[in-house]
Amino acid sequence: MAFAAPRKLLEFSQRGTPTRRIMGVGFTAVFWLLLCSKSVAFQASHELTVVIDPDKGALSGTDRILLSDVPQDLLPIGLHPRIRIQSLQVNGRPQAAVAGDSGLVVDLSGADRSMPIELILHFDGRFQDEAPVLPVNTDNPGYGVTGTISPRGTLLLGGAGWYPAIDGAVETLRVRVEAPEGWTAVTAGRSTGVATMAGKTVSSWQVDPPAERLALSVGRYTTTASQAGDIETATYLLSDDPRLADTYLKATSGYLSLYENQFGPYPFPKFAIVENFFPTGYGFPSYTLIGGRVLRLPFIVQTSLGHEIAHCWWGNGVRIDPADGNWSEGLTSYVAEHQYQEMDSAEAGRQHRRQLLRNYATIVAPREDFPLRRFTHRYNPLTKVVGYDKSAMVFHMLRQTLGDTAFQAGLRQLYATRLHQKTGWQDVQAAFEAVAGTNLSWFFEQWLDRAGAPTLWLADVQTATVSPKTYRVQGVLRQNPPFYRLQVPVTLSSQTSEAIVTVAIDGPAAPFQITVAGQPTRLAADPETHLFRRLTPAEIPASINKLKRNAPLLVVIPSDHITPEQQQAARTLASALGRREMTIAREKDLDFNQAPTHDLVVMGIPEHPRLKRALQDRVTLHPQGFDLNGEAYRAPTDCFFGVWPHPLSQEHTMAVMLYGNQRHLETIARKIPHYGRYSFLVFAETTNRVKGIWPTASSPLVYDWPSDPPGSP
């Protein structure tokens, strides 16, 4: 695919909107209205006014709804039980509010449905979910918050049921939000103005069809607006930071231009970057909501921002159908994080794919795995790896199967035919089949409907001399059941050349042979990591991710006394890793002759000889500090954290944390899980200075010849 590297995004932003954008957002609205005219969907036009009271954690509102072509007498309206209906009128006549399964039910049997029907609802409610200030564990990115109104800020998700929503209708909304002076509201659609009067700030928004259930953010925002072609762009920051706003607006323009060229016209009138008052990373139709601490991390503009903008095409533009799985997270990850790495260099792309395989092998135990089609949303590391990482690899393998041109055409076909419609994996399959002109059932069935991944290895490798300078190598590619249908590239390298063949395998074994000029040095199957497979233990470096599992954790202190700082750091680390069970003990109180039942974290220099030997001379620990990769660390604020296989159990993991000053222990413990793919970390005070991955020993897909093999000429 013709992807642009992230470092070129600022150049992209100055090129203007691509000509392929044809008709912009107007095209989207016309397309949707034409689609709806052929369906039975009815119309609902809202004039919604909401008053936010941060001090009381409450809202009140009025919604005037005009309905056209309603097909039924009993109309369900979505509202959360926290919302109380103060009054309800149907064509000016009061009606009692009757509770329904998802809110209330309005009786329209007495209304003339040949004319528009007017509903007027007055309502109020409290939304006081506890929003975290400095959360320890971030596995659930929403922290269980669906609706919160507070002096820190307001967030009401679409699923919070904070206003009357009519499922099944094509909805248009004019939204007016009243808040204290200086508090601005942001939602989907386009802004029609912000005004302050009489101690109130009023934010107005127009949301044209097709409108999903709206989310709403309200805060003391400083707004900076710009344009990317004919798309409005803006930042809503909780502090006045012109440099940050400019950085995000320029990068946004670049991403929009990049993705329009790849997929088709941007489907919304604006894109905004909105700062949240607690850590989140949401992508909504036409804006992203990112926590303030995260927003200011230097790498976010080159990674997460592009991911959330890509969601405007995949997930918010072409919507997911939960009944047929969530494909959008994998596709968005592939066209964002993987794309950026791949275009930095081919090796960076390979390393990124390799890390996805490591994540899977480390976090997803075979007994806990599940089919990709069953993924709906992320709520822990396991679901994230299956729904994001495995899914991204499925799209990569689809690209390898079809070729770049057909894959790109398939994405454009999917976008053109499924925009603003609920879309499942079967629709994704249909789009690519239409472009490729072939049945892809075998591909989607084996990758979506099975749990697990293939296990492959090379066997029976033999070498024969064809001529003094030519060699023929033959071998067998094998896999364990259940068998996958795969096209596996196999590369034979020699001292002077390289030869590549593709081995087709759909059963237990596939023989192959390759001829190469020069003495063979290495035989490798899938050297570029184009296939999703389960790595063997020898291919998986110990990593912090191996500590992220729901199993008991034992924190060991190799000293006579356990300090309060050590206790708090142990609790924080266990919580940050998602561990529900944690025990802290002195090393001298443990019996290492018993088989371990816990993963182990040693806070200090281990005393037991077998624990010391597990460090494998990769790091040397001293009472005054530590030596790592030839570097000596002796400052009292230096901290080391490293992970190894447990020396007493193949089923468990051991980590060692060495520190001088205990004052920063808890802060460091909170940060460690964010570096999940790494084997070791070095912190100076609370700042990470060094991170790395231990080398792996071998791979069953690699066969190396000795540098001077017996019998060689």
Beta strands, then each sheet from edge to edge (+ up, - down):
strand 1: 42-53
strand 2: 58-68
strand 3: 74-78
strand 4: 83-90
strand 5: 93-94
strand 6: 98-100
strand 7: 103-107
strand 8: 117-126
strand 9: 147-150
strand 10: 153-156
strand 11: 169-180
strand 12: 184-186
strand 13: 190-197
strand 14: 200-207
strand 15: 216-219
strand 16: 222-228
strand 17: 231-237
strand 18: 270-276
strand 19: 281-284
strand 20: 287-291
strand 21: 314-315
strand 22: 318-320
strand 23: 422-423
strand 24: 456-467
strand 25: 470-479
strand 26: 486-494
strand 27: 498-505
strand 28: 509-517
strand 29: 520-525
strand 30: 553-557
strand 31: 582-586
strand 32: 599-603
strand 33: 619-622
strand 34: 625-628
strand 35: 631-633
strand 36: 638-645
strand 37: 653-659
strand 38: 680-684
strand 39: 687-692
strand 40: 702-704
sheet 1: 5+ 4- 8+ 2- 1+ 11+ 14- 13+
sheet 2: 3+ 7- 6+
sheet 3: 9+ 10- 15+ 12-
sheet 4: 16+ 17- 18- 20- 19+
sheet 5: 21+ 22+ 23+
sheet 6: 24+ 25- 28+
sheet 7: 27+ 26- 29+ 40-
sheet 8: 31+ 30+ 32+ 37+ 36- 38+ 39-
sheet 9: 33+ 34- 35+
end
